[in-house]
Protein backbone atom coordinates (compact mmCIF):
# COMPACT_ATOMS: atom_id res chain seq x y z
CA UNK A 1 0.00 0.00 0.00
CA UNK A 2 1.23 3.44 -0.81
CA UNK A 3 -0.23 6.60 0.71
CA UNK A 4 0.16 9.97 -0.97
CA UNK A 5 -0.66 13.45 0.27
CA UNK A 6 -1.72 15.83 -2.51
CA UNK A 7 -1.60 19.49 -1.47
CA UNK A 8 -4.05 21.65 -3.39
CA UNK A 9 -3.78 25.43 -3.44
CA UNK A 10 -4.61 28.21 -5.84
CA UNK A 11 -1.32 27.72 -7.74
CA UNK A 12 -2.02 24.10 -8.73
CA UNK A 13 -3.08 23.11 -12.20
CA UNK A 14 -5.48 20.25 -11.53
CA UNK A 15 -4.62 18.27 -14.68
CA UNK A 16 -0.92 18.43 -13.85
CA UNK A 17 -1.60 17.46 -10.24
CA UNK A 18 -3.62 14.40 -11.33
CA UNK A 19 -0.86 13.44 -13.79
CA UNK A 20 1.75 13.70 -11.04
CA UNK A 21 -0.38 11.59 -8.72
CA UNK A 22 -0.83 8.96 -11.44
CA UNK A 23 2.92 8.90 -12.05
CA UNK A 24 3.47 7.95 -8.40
CA UNK A 25 0.99 5.01 -8.52
CA UNK A 26 -0.48 5.45 -5.03
CA UNK A 27 -3.14 3.18 -3.60
CA UNK A 28 -4.61 5.89 -1.38
CA UNK A 29 -4.63 9.67 -1.65
CA UNK A 30 -5.40 12.26 1.00
CA UNK A 31 -6.04 15.80 -0.26
CA UNK A 32 -4.98 18.82 1.80
CA UNK A 33 -6.59 22.11 0.80
CA UNK A 34 -4.26 24.99 1.56
CA UNK A 35 -5.23 28.58 1.14
CA UNK A 36 -6.10 31.82 2.74
CA UNK A 37 -9.70 30.79 3.41
CA UNK A 38 -9.69 28.27 6.27
CA UNK A 39 -13.50 28.12 6.35
CA UNK A 40 -13.85 27.18 2.66
CA UNK A 41 -16.10 24.23 3.51
CA UNK A 42 -18.69 26.57 5.03
CA UNK A 43 -18.13 29.59 2.78
CA UNK A 44 -21.34 30.23 0.83
CA UNK A 45 -19.82 32.95 -1.35
CA UNK A 46 -19.24 32.42 -5.06
CA UNK A 47 -15.56 31.79 -4.29
CA UNK A 48 -16.38 29.11 -1.70
CA UNK A 49 -18.84 27.38 -4.02
CA UNK A 50 -16.30 27.48 -6.87
CA UNK A 51 -13.63 25.92 -4.65
CA UNK A 52 -15.95 23.12 -3.56
CA UNK A 53 -16.91 22.45 -7.18
CA UNK A 54 -13.24 22.37 -8.15
CA UNK A 55 -12.51 19.93 -5.32
CA UNK A 56 -15.37 17.63 -6.28
CA UNK A 57 -14.09 17.49 -9.86
CA UNK A 58 -10.51 17.01 -8.67
CA UNK A 59 -11.39 14.15 -6.32
CA UNK A 60 -13.30 12.39 -9.10
CA UNK A 61 -10.41 12.94 -11.53
CA UNK A 62 -7.93 11.51 -9.02
CA UNK A 63 -9.97 8.35 -8.54
CA UNK A 64 -10.77 7.91 -12.23
CA UNK A 65 -7.37 8.90 -13.58
CA UNK A 66 -5.15 7.10 -11.11
CA UNK A 67 -7.07 4.12 -9.79
CA UNK A 68 -6.27 5.33 -6.28
CA UNK A 69 -8.90 5.80 -3.62
CA UNK A 70 -9.29 9.25 -2.10
CA UNK A 71 -9.43 8.47 1.61
CA UNK A 72 -9.62 11.94 3.07
CA UNK A 73 -9.91 15.67 2.62
CA UNK A 74 -8.16 17.95 5.11
CA UNK A 75 -8.52 21.68 5.51
CA UNK A 76 -5.32 22.28 7.50
CA UNK A 77 -2.01 20.68 8.32
CA UNK A 78 -3.10 20.39 11.95
CA UNK A 79 -5.69 17.81 10.93
CA UNK A 80 -2.88 15.58 9.63
CA UNK A 81 -0.76 15.40 12.79
CA UNK A 82 0.29 11.83 13.33
CA UNK A 83 -0.52 10.76 9.76
CA UNK A 84 2.20 9.19 7.62
CA UNK A 85 2.56 9.48 3.87
CA UNK A 86 4.92 7.73 1.49
CA UNK A 87 4.92 10.72 -0.85
CA UNK A 88 3.84 14.34 -0.75
CA UNK A 89 3.17 16.40 -3.87
CA UNK A 90 1.89 19.89 -4.56
CA UNK A 91 1.82 22.92 -2.34
CA UNK A 92 3.94 26.00 -2.12
CA UNK A 93 6.22 25.08 0.75
CA UNK A 94 7.65 21.88 2.17
CA UNK A 95 5.40 20.01 4.56
CA UNK A 96 7.04 19.27 7.91
CA UNK A 97 7.09 15.63 8.94
CA UNK A 98 3.67 14.60 10.21
Secondary structure, DSSP 8 states (H G I E B T S, - for coil): --EEEEEE-TT--HHHHHHHHHHHT-SEEEEEE-SS-TTTTT--SHHHHHHHHHHHHHHHHHHHHH--EEEEEESSGGGGTT---SEEEESSS-----
